[in-house]
Amino acid sequence: MVGEKKRLPVYREVANQIIERIRSGDLQAGGSAPSARKLMETTGMSSATAARVLSLLRDEGWIDTVPGRGSFVRSPKELTAGADRLQLLRAGGTGLRDSERVEILKCEMQSATQEVADALGLDVGDQVAIRQRRYIDDKGVSVVSATWVSAAVAAAAPEFLDPEPLPKMTFGLIEDRTGRRAVRRRDTVSQQPAPDDIAPLLEVDAGTLTLVMANHYWDQNGEPTEYAVDYYGAGRQLSAEYDLD
């Protein structure tokens, strides 16, 4: 039916319910999170679906699982890198964290600089599309992010240049319009002075040292799909967590 809201997958709906309980204080940091067995008993879902709920909550930073002890509530990460947003999106979310919103600052065609040309496998001066956003949460500006794609990608995915939020973000848009799925990435983190045009957006003085992450993405054929640069807000930190087993 036209205008009917698409229903979320069951695992996403149940995960959202648990997130709401965490946000409301019903489930507090350090306390036990619902187990897979409990989810199966209370919802009737399969063991595979219950496991997917817990996996999603772990991926989004809401719970930790300790082997032999169960799952426990934790606070979500304060900062979300572009790669984390891709993971959130593929887990069925929006790519945004709780209380976070996005402002679209710029959507236009421009000539590729040496940096962008190298990242996208183009020549300096070739036409590329840029999409610049600012992410804001309850602590202020978290990141100012710019993403570049080739003119060919922009032509296949014209929504990239629309000044409206993308339901599936750039990753999903490119995949839907071209069939090119981001399967590999490289992140480079450095500390740089905030440029004159970025500093006001971060609400800091020009030249203030800030964390900067450059994200390179490649598709299943090894071809670059997009290039992004994120400038992080004052007092923000980057964290990474990995399973070593």
Helices and strands as residue ranges (DSSP letters): H 10-24, H 36-43, H 47-59, E 63-66, E 70-73, H 82-90, E 101-111, H 114-120, E 127-137, E 140-150, H 151-156, G 158-161, H 169-178, E 184-193, H 199-202, E 209-218, E 224-232
